[in-house]
Amino acid sequence: MRVILAGYNVESEMIKKAGDEFGVELTPEVISAAYARISRDPRNVDTLRKEARTRVEKARKSNETIIFGLGHSSVAEHAVFNFDIMDISRLAVESIEHFRLASYTEKSQRYIRLGRDFVVPQEISESEYRDGFMELIEYLSGAYEEVYRRIEGAGEDKYVAREDARYLMPLATSAQLGMTLNARAAEYMISRLASHPLQELREFAGKLSSIAGKVAPSLIKYPEPTEYFKSMPQIRKRFAGNAKRVDDDGKMATLVSSTASGDEKLAAGLIFSSSSISYFAALEKARSMKKSEIRDMICETLQLIKPHDSVWREFENIQMLFEVRVSASCYAQLKRHRMATQIVQPYDTSLGCTVPAAVKKGRAVSVFRRAVDRSEKFYRKIASTDRILAEYVLTNAHRRRVLLNMNLRELYHFSRLRSDTHAQWEIRDLSGELCSIASSRYPAGTMMLSGKDGFDEAMGQLLNK
Ligand SMILES: Cc1cc2nc3c(=O)[nH]c(=O)nc-3n(C[C@H](O)[C@H](O)[C@H](O)COP(=O)(O)OP(=O)(O)OC[C@H]3O[C@@H](n4cnc5c(N)ncnc54)[C@H](O)[C@@H]3O)c2cc1C
């Protein structure tokens, strides 16, 4: 066996220095081009790579033929970029982090005291809303400070004050993040965001395109907006017009649909992967088992699990579709769970707002509500002509509905992180609701659902069953 380290990501300043010193063009296209040729060239991959390195223009041509000509697109995934992203709004970050095949690390509003850093969207700075926007931001920043002081004054520590006062910050607040993604994902992100109705995201797409396109022109080949991507906001507007509003039941999480007889299907999956019988036969066998036998079987697969281990892939046989109602603050965390399918609605002021318990304890509810009301009033003004743009002036306390499609394996992972004491309280509440719904439906499959802190207790119960 031979394993060679073919490459790894190094800061672009260092790459430029090395390229200048040796008088060579350093590009990740070389790796993609070499790997693209593996399937048809009898030579070793390290030889292909060395050749691609000395003939960059040929490597680019080969990428174009193989990736875009033949449609062998996964080859572009071997080239990876890192981007520092600053002075971008929280609202724009939601659309960026919508893309699942990328890695993000974001400066948390939870751990820092926020200043008055916010983005003024071009559509607003060039409109009649500019002054109202600046006044609102100033007002919300003042209210944030006041709520922060009152929470601290009520005896809570600064961490609680930071965590909860930020519910008042607008979605125009500036964010910072590091993003890592491969060239295929980058090209898709660029084309989608270049088609976005918000100027801030189109500008972001333009920047990504020019930076990544310069480094790897043969891999970022179709960064343009498309009519298809651009059409969706208009289509959504028409659909919204046809949909009849019904009262919200006020629940944080509702199960919309889920796998029938899931514990049996999980057991059938375990039988299937352990045997050479068909899935139908495995399901027959699981159906003939007593509930206690299924439980014992699942116990056996989990008895050596540790808090950081994931459960087996067979747990993905249980699928659940939830409708959840969360604040923007909670959604900022929820959206990071890339393995779940999430479909969001726009923010909806009729869903009310989330008022943290610490705000009540700090006797700051009236300050909080006044600020939220003021944000909503301005939101309505802008939304009368542009609902998407208007979201910049909503706060972290405003809510939206999310359709959350998760399998049980992902829910295990979610609960380890989000039912844990380190988790922020609102997403911990959400995790608790999702786990309790799942446990009532699948008592055997969910035996070890818990936060990391509850793991030992759950294991104790599992072993005593
Ligand atoms: C207490 C706490 C504090 C946090 N603080 C911050 C913070 O300050 N800033 C911040 O940006 N985020 C923060 N996060 C979010 C965190 O970094 C994760 O983004 C989030 O919890 C989602 O977890 P995940 O990536 O494991 O989940 P998912 O995206 O659902 O992935 C599930 C699993 O799939 C695998 N997986 C998915 N994608 C990849 C990939 N590209 N490469 C390799 N494996 C992959 C991993 O095994 C992963 O655990 C915090 C989370 C917690 C719980």
The ligand as a Gaussian input file, in Angstrom:
#p B3LYP/6-31G(d) Opt

LIG

0 1
 C      -22.617000      24.256000      22.679000
 C      -22.390000      24.625000      21.252000
 C      -21.727000      25.800000      20.923000
 C      -21.513000      26.149000      19.583000
 N      -20.871000      27.312000      19.285000
 C      -20.648000      27.660000      17.999000
 C      -19.965000      28.867000      17.651000
 O      -19.562000      29.647000      18.510000
 N      -19.782000      29.141000      16.340000
 C      -20.205000      28.300000      15.362000
 O      -20.007000      28.582000      14.201000
 N      -20.864000      27.166000      15.655000
 C      -21.100000      26.819000      16.935000
 N      -21.775000      25.656000      17.222000
 C      -22.317000      24.847000      16.117000
 C      -21.458000      23.602000      15.833000
 O      -20.148000      23.946000      15.484000
 C      -22.092000      22.783000      14.697000
 O      -22.064000      23.513000      13.496000
 C      -23.535000      22.403000      14.972000
 O      -23.683000      21.931000      16.265000
 C      -23.978000      21.303000      13.995000
 O      -23.277000      20.124000      14.316000
 P      -22.709000      19.145000      13.230000
 O      -21.862000      19.860000      12.258000
 O      -22.044000      18.040000      14.000000
 O      -24.088000      18.628000      12.594000
 P      -24.500000      18.187000      11.142000
 O      -24.162000      19.228000      10.145000
 O      -25.934000      17.778000      11.243000
 O      -23.636000      16.933000      10.852000
 C      -23.896000      15.695000      11.490000
 C      -22.627000      14.872000      11.441000
 O      -22.299000      14.605000      10.078000
 C      -20.887000      14.658000       9.906000
 N      -20.584000      15.762000       8.978000
 C      -21.448000      16.637000       8.434000
 N      -20.814000      17.434000       7.572000
 C      -19.517000      17.087000       7.597000
 C      -18.346000      17.546000       6.914000
 N      -18.383000      18.532000       6.029000
 N      -17.180000      16.937000       7.195000
 C      -17.098000      15.921000       8.068000
 N      -18.163000      15.438000       8.735000
 C      -19.353000      16.011000       8.499000
 C      -20.291000      14.861000      11.284000
 O      -20.049000      13.616000      11.874000
 C      -21.406000      15.555000      12.011000
 O      -21.306000      15.433000      13.402000
 C      -21.987000      25.290000      18.563000
 C      -22.646000      24.101000      18.887000
 C      -22.850000      23.760000      20.210000
 C      -23.574000      22.480000      20.520000

